Amino acid sequence: MQQSTYAVIKQFVTQSVEHFVIRPKAAGIATALICLFMPLSAMAQQEQPIAFSHQLHATQNQIPCQYCHIYARRSFSSGVPPMSVCVGCHGTKDAPLIWPDSVEVNKMRELWAKQEPIPWVKIHDIPDYVRFPHKQHINADSDRFKAVAAACDEKTDARSIACMVKLFQQDGDDRCAACHGSIKTMPVIKQVDENFGKMGWCLTCHLQIKGVAERKSAISTLGGWFNAKQQEEERAKTIELKNPKGYHNPLLTDCYTCHY
């Protein structure tokens, strides 16, 4: 009996999938499925080439974040700390200083002797089409936020937007914790927010800045551009159109704020 068209197509698809996908790529598919259904927080904690403890350095020894991450207040990227910072405390293979017999520190000394960088595994990452200038966030005026920090309940939800704003307004290393969590208490660094770096996560924070939501609802994009010079002074103050120095405050919900 002649097979129906449907049966022929079904047989062809089944054999093709088995031959071209299942057999040669079974391991790859299994890995992809694991990554697809694994929580992001679980994926974001990975073994590093050197067991570096932020808890030991930042909490126990009270080393400020920006002593090692020297680019955070100066550049778009906070930067991987240069190995010279590590060597400055721990010394070299030939002239060891702090922890001369440490297996983990000796890994750093070996790489320094070979003039090779430490192959750290990146944990906090954002897409290449997103611009996140660390220096603008580190140096930002914390007074521009609305009074939402009072609603922070660390026992109930320490990562709520109110608690994040509260950390940001405290400046110093606490400002880093607003986005990255309490890194200084982590023996192994991990990502604490499942939505870290996603657009909604960033916009939620930007909407807590005075005037941003008001400007978004008060003017359309075209109206804002066309009538910018005709804005009344009182209305400009209400929606935080200008900062105290008289400069224009960019609308932090516009696309060009992060995509340029």
TATA-V745164 format. One record per residue. PHI is phi in degrees with one decimal (none if undefined). Layout:
phi=(PHI;PHI)
This chain:
phi=(none;-72.7;-70.5;-72.3;-58.7;-61.9;-65.3;-63.4;-63.4;-62.2;-64.3;-62.4;-64.1;-61.6;-67.0;-66.6;-62.4;-65.8;-77.9;-95.6;-118.0;-65.3;-67.4;-76.1;-123.2;-59.6;-65.7;-65.0;-66.1;-60.3;-63.9;-62.1;-65.1;-61.9;-65.5;-66.7;-99.0;-74.8;-57.8;-60.5;-63.2;-74.1;-71.4;-86.1;-117.6;-125.4;-71.5;-99.3;-64.9;-130.7;-76.4;-88.4;-103.1;-67.2;-60.7;-66.4;-77.4;-85.7;-95.4;-67.1;-96.6;55.5;-86.0;-62.6;-53.4;-82.1;-69.8;-94.9;-86.6;-73.3;-93.6;-57.7;-90.7;-117.7;-138.6;-64.9;-103.0;-70.6;78.1;-75.3;-54.8;-63.8;-63.1;-62.7;-67.0;-63.5;-64.4;-58.6;-97.1;-95.2;78.6;-98.4;-62.7;-85.4;-137.6;-67.8;-116.9;-69.0;55.3;-66.8;-105.0;-70.8;-62.9;-69.8;-66.2;-65.8;-62.2;-64.5;-63.9;-64.2;-65.1;-63.5;-65.0;-85.3;60.3;-117.3;-75.6;-76.5;-80.5;-61.5;-92.4;-72.1;-105.1;-95.0;-133.7;-132.4;-59.9;-65.6;-86.1;-108.0;-102.7;-119.7;-80.1;-58.2;-62.5;-70.1;-78.0;-64.5;-98.5;-66.5;-78.5;-71.6;-72.9;-76.9;-76.7;-70.2;-82.1;-107.1;-63.2;-64.6;-83.6;-69.3;-124.3;-65.5;-72.7;-83.9;-152.8;-70.2;-108.0;-70.0;-63.7;-64.7;-71.1;-66.8;-64.8;-59.3;-64.5;-61.9;-75.1;-83.9;61.7;60.5;-67.6;-63.9;-65.3;-63.4;-67.5;-58.5;-98.7;-94.8;80.5;-79.4;-57.2;-67.1;-103.9;-97.4;-65.7;-125.2;-68.3;-148.3;-89.4;-94.6;-105.4;-62.1;-98.0;-51.6;80.5;-80.5;-59.4;-62.6;-64.5;-71.3;-64.5;-58.0;-74.7;-61.5;-72.5;-86.5;-85.1;-55.3;89.0;-65.6;-64.9;-65.3;-68.7;-64.1;-89.4;-86.6;-134.7;-84.2;-60.9;-66.3;-63.3;-64.6;-73.6;-72.7;-108.1;-57.5;-76.0;-95.5;-66.8;-69.6;-62.0;-65.9;-67.5;-63.2;-70.1;-62.2;-97.0;55.1;-67.9;-126.3;-85.7;-56.3;-82.9;92.7;-87.1;-73.2;-86.2;-65.4;-78.7;-78.3;-106.2;-75.2;-60.3;-68.8;-61.5;-116.8;-116.9;-155.0)
